[in-house]
């Protein structure tokens, strides 16, 4: 139901996203084989990531498209979206036992110190969530979308490019190539985004600690050690108190 409401709100805002068709049932959901769901437009076309992989010489062009789409998202407001700040606080509460009560309290304080906003924030903006259809790029996977500050959304995308995992089965050389590819694309995306925005790199960097905590809440085992290490480096003053507890 939450994803249905968010998907409807996003499509009604005019952003390039799949149309949603609520069912004519009491809860507007359909049920197939005891599973609930809802109907959306089928979007035909490869993801931007697949296009990048097949045609790496289009990296500059696609990085600019990627940045333009992200700015478009952040220039939009929509009703009935969850609060970005409340989502962060909820996740911090969930990981409090893992990071320690004192550190969790510091992350809560850091979140409250950051500026709020009412822009649409996708919550998981990366090239695999953009489908290159015949009618143009379409953004998908709006489940994590919130209303909040665009800098937090950009910081999440930056984290994914810098630290996101790689597909299983890749060799060491393939991983090195992929990571180099990501760094170049990230550089071009940020340059294109910030060039036509009032946002600065310093503001994006301020969102790193809560974004790392948000990522830890996803429970990705292979990233856990790095995330905990990063959180401790940001909030080292509280670590000793947690250890003493």
N, C-alpha and C positions, 0 to 999 in steps of 0.2 A: 504494500500500500504506500509506503514511504517513497519507494522508487517511482511508482505510478504518479504520485502527486508532484514529485520533482520533475519528472519527464514532461508532464503536461505543462507545468509552469514554465519550463525552459522553452518548449516549442511555442507556447503562446507569446513568449517574449520576442519572438522573431529571429532568434539565433538559428543557424543552420544545424538542425537536429532532426531526428526521425519524428514523424507525426505519431500520435498516440491515439488509440481507439478504445475507450472504456467500454466494457460490455454492458448490456442491458440487464444487469442482475442487481441484486440488492447491494452487494459490495463492489460493483463495477469490475469484478475480476472474472476470468474464465477458469474452469477447472478441467484438466485433462489428466487422466490416470492418477487421480488424487493429488495432483500438484496444481497450485494456483499460479496464475500469470495474467499477462495482458498483451494485447496485440499492438505491434508497432509497424511502421513502414519498413519494408525490406530495402536496404541500401546496397545496391550492387556497385562493386568497385574495390580495388585493392586498397589496403591501408597505406598511409604515407610512409610508414616504415618499410613496407614491401617495395614501394616505388624507389625509396632511397637505396635499398639493398640491391635492386636490379639496375638502377641508373644513378650511381654515386656522383656522376658529373652534374647532376641537377641539385646538388646539396645547397648551393647558395640560394637558388631560386626557391627551393622548398623551405629553407630556414626562414626566408622572408615571409612566405605564406603562413608558416607556423606562427611567427611573431604577430602577423596581422590578425590572424584568427584569435590569438590569445588576447590581444588588445580589444578586439571586437567583443569578446566575452566580458571583459572587465569594464567596458563602456555601457554595459547593460545592467538593468536592475529587474528583479522579478519578485513577485509576491509568493508567499507560502514556501520559501526556502528555509531550511534550518540555519541557525546562527553559526558562523565559523568559530567564534569565540567559545560558544557553548559546546561545540563538538570537541574543540581542543581540551577544554576543562574535563569533559566526560572521559576522554582517552587518558588524560593524566591521572585521573582517579583510578582508572583500570590498571595502569602500570605502576601505581604507587608502591605496591609491595615489592615489585621487581627493582625499582630504582632507589627505594628508601623514602620514608615519610618526609624527611627534611628536604631532600632533593626535589620530591614532587611538589612540596610547598613553594620552593623557589621557582619551579617551572610555572606554577599557577601565577605567581607574582609577575614573572616575565611576560606571560600572556596578557595579563591585565594592563601592563605598562605599554603595550603595543597599540597603535591607533586602530580603532574599529572602522568599519565601512559598510556600505550597503550594495556593493557591486556583486554581480554574479561571479562566483569562483568555482571552477570546474571540479577541482579536488584531485584530479589524476590526469593532468593534461600532458600527453606525450604522443609521438607520431603514430603509435599503433591504435590510438583512439580517434584518428581522423581518417575517414574513408574518402578516397578520391573518386567520386561518382561522376557521371556524365553531366549532372547539373551543377557540379562544383564540389568543393570539400564539405563534408558533413561530419560534425563532431558527435561522437557517441559516448556511451558509458557515463551517464550523468548521475549515477547513484550517489557518489560522494559530494555532489554539489552543495554549496552553502552560499549564504549572503555574508560578505565580509570585506576584508582588505585585499586588494589585488596583489600586494607585495608578498603576502603569505602564499598565494597560489603560485606565483612565480618562483618562490623559494622551494616549493614542493617539486616543481618541474626541474629546477636546478639540481636538487638532491638526486632525482631519478637519473639524470644524465651523468652525474659524478659518481654515484655510488650504487645505482641499481644493479641487480644481479644480471648474469648472462644466461642464455639458454643452456640447458644441460647438454652434455656431449661435445661441447666445443673444446678444441685443443688449446694449449697455452698460446700459440701463435694467433689463433683466431680470436681469442679473448683480448690479446694485446691490440690487434687491429680494430676490433669492435670498440674498445675503450678509447683509442685514438680518434676514431670516427666520431664517437659521442662528444669528445672534448671540442673538436672542430665545429660540429653542428651547434653545440651549446654556445660557443663563442659568437657565432654568427647570429643565432637566435637572440641572445641577450643584446647584442649590438643593435640589431634591427628593432627590437622591442623598445629599448630605452631611448633610442634616437627620436622616437615620436611619442615619448611619454615624459611626464614630470617625475617619474619614479627614478631613484638613484640606486646604484649597486649597494651603497651603504645601508639603505632602507631594507633591501632584500636580505642583506646579511643579518640584520637584526632579528629576522624571523627564523634563522637557522635553528636555534635551540628548541623552540616548540615544534618545529617541523620534524626534527630528529625524534622527539618524543612521540609525535604522531605516527611516524614510520615504525617505531618500536611497537606501537599498539597493533600494527598489522600482523605481528607474530611470525615474521620471516626468519627462520632459524639461521640461515647462512649469513644474515646481516646483523644478528643480535649482538655479537661481541663488539663490532665496530660501533654500533649505535650506543651501547652502554659506555664504551670508552669515550665517545664524543660527548655524551651527556655529562660524564664525570669531569671532562676537561672544561666544560662550560660552567659547571656548578661545583667546582672543587671545594669551595668553602663549606658546603653542606655535607660533603662526603664523609668527613671525619666524624661529624655528629651522627650520621646514619650508622657508621661502623661502630661507634661507641654504644649506640642503642642495641 
